[in-house]
Amino acid sequence: MTQPVRADAAREQARQAFGPQAEAFLKLYPATTDDEAKTSTTQYLGDAVFGLQMRTWARLQRKTGKAAAYLYMFDRVPPDAVCRCATHAAEIVYAFNNVGLSSRPFQDVDRKVADTMSSYWVNFARKGDPNGAGVPNWPAYREQSDTLMVFGDAIEERPVPRKAALDFLETQFRQVRTSSRD
């Protein structure tokens, strides 16, 4: 994802992949410049591979599973992150509360996130519910509210980010699945 992305190539790929819905796709993932196309390509991959997949799993668990699902997004940028972003798997050191064992330049906010996040994980492992004493309430996922818990500079419930893009992709991928069965 660090390779250069040309805007014209991104637009053509959108037309090939989404046909009559390409313009709707390009409103969500614009590609008027090469830099914008690169950002949109990265965002699309994140939405398609992580955001949509996890939201779909939570919805299916809620519909057919026997236990609640708890959706989250890790948004804390570690202080030494080269990209100045929260990357895939950056939350692991927090979830296992290992920031204090690291020589990385973690700050007080990192220790608070790690303490809270690991408390949720322990609670969930013990009883199938992350909630417990000393942590903010983390509601089980419900499609109607479409919210998740965010672990960032603040720990709080928020609407699922990029909902319009996820809804668009969900509709497009459903159509592909349906047409491939015909």
N, C-alpha and C positions, 0 to 999 in steps of 0.2 A: 504493500500500500504506500510505499515511499517512492514508487516510480512516478515519473511525470505522467500527467493525464492531460490529453489535449481536449479542449472543449468541443471541437467539431466531432471527434471520435466518440466522446461521451454522448453527445446528442444523437449520433447515428446508432449507437448501441441501444439507447433508450427507444428509438423508433423500431429497431429490430425486436427488442424484447417485449415492448408494451404496445406496439402497433397503434391502434386508434387512441389508446390511453397515454401515449408518449408525452403529449403536452401536459397532461395532469401530473405525470411523473416528474417532468422537468420543472413544474411549479414547486414541487416538494424538494427536488434535488436539482437546483439550477446549474447550468453549465454555460454561462455566457462568456466566461474567461477560463483560461487554463487553471488558474488558482482556484476559482469557484468550482470547477469540475472536479478537481482533486479533493477538495473539501466535501463535495456532495457524494463523490464515490466512496469516500471513507465513511460518511454518514449512512449511506445506503447499506453498505456492508454491515455496519454495526446494527442498523435497524433490522435487516433481514436475518442475520445470523444470531444476534443476541436478543434484541428488544422484542421482535415478533415471536420468536421461538419461545422465550420465557413466558410472555403473556399468554400465548396459546396453551402452553403446558399448564399454567395456573388455571385457565378457564376449563380445560379438560379435567384437571384434578377436581375442581369444584363441582363439575357436572357428573363425573363418573367415579370419583375416588371416595374413599371412606374417611379421609382426613382433610383438614383445611390446608390451603396453600398460602404461603407467605412470600410475596414478591418484593424484591429489593433492587436498588441500584446503588452501586458504590461510586461516589462522586468526589471523594477526597483526593486531592492532588498531593501525593507525597512530596515533602519539601525538596527532595533531590531528583525529582522526575525531570528528565531531559526534555521531554515533549511538553512539559507543563500541563499534563492531562492525567486523568485516572485511567490507566491502561488495564487491559484484560489481566486478571489474576493479581492486580495490585492489592486487593483486599485480603489476601491470604495471611499476610503478616499481622493484619488487624484482627481477623476472625479468630486466630489462635492466640491473640494477645501477646505477640512476640516483639512488639516495637521496643520494649525495654531491654531486650536482649541484643538489639541491633546496634551497630556502630553508626548507622545512618542518622542524619540530623533531625530526628523526629522532634516535634514540638508538643506542648501541652495538649493542643487540640487532637493530635494524633493519638496520644495516650488515652484521652477521653473516648474517642471513637473506638479504639481497640478494646477498652474496658467494656463499653456498652455492647459492641458487636459480639464480643466473646461471651458476654452474659446471655445474650439472645441465643447464641449457638448452644450453650450448655443447657439452657432452659428447654430448647427444642429437642435436644438429644434425650433429656430426662423424661419429658412428658408430651412431646409432639406439639408444643405451643411455645413460641419464643418469649411470651410475656411472663413477667414476674416482678418481684420487688426491686425497686431501684432503677427500672428502665421505663422509658415512655411506652405507652400502649402501641402495639403493632397490630393493626386490624388484619384479619384474614382477608385475602383477596376476594373481591366481589366485582363481577363484570359491570354491574350498575354504577359503582363509584369509580372503577378503573383507576385505583390508586396503588401506590407502593411506598415502602419505607426507603428513604434516602439516607445514606451514610456519607456525609460530606462535612463541610465546616460546621453544619448543623445536622442533627439527626431528627428527621421529621417525616411525616406522611405528606406525600404530594401526588398530584395527578400523574399518571403514566406519561413520561415525556414523549413528545413527537407523536401524539395520538393520531393526528390526521394522516401522517405518513404510515403508521402501523395499520390503520384502518384501510388505507389504499392498498398496501401490500397484501393484507389479508384477503381482500376482495379479489385482487389479481391472481394470487396463488390458488385461491379456491376455484376460480374459473379454470385455471390450468389443470387442476386435479379433476374437476368435473369433465372437462373436454377430453382428457386422456382416458377416462372410463368409457366414453361413448364409442 
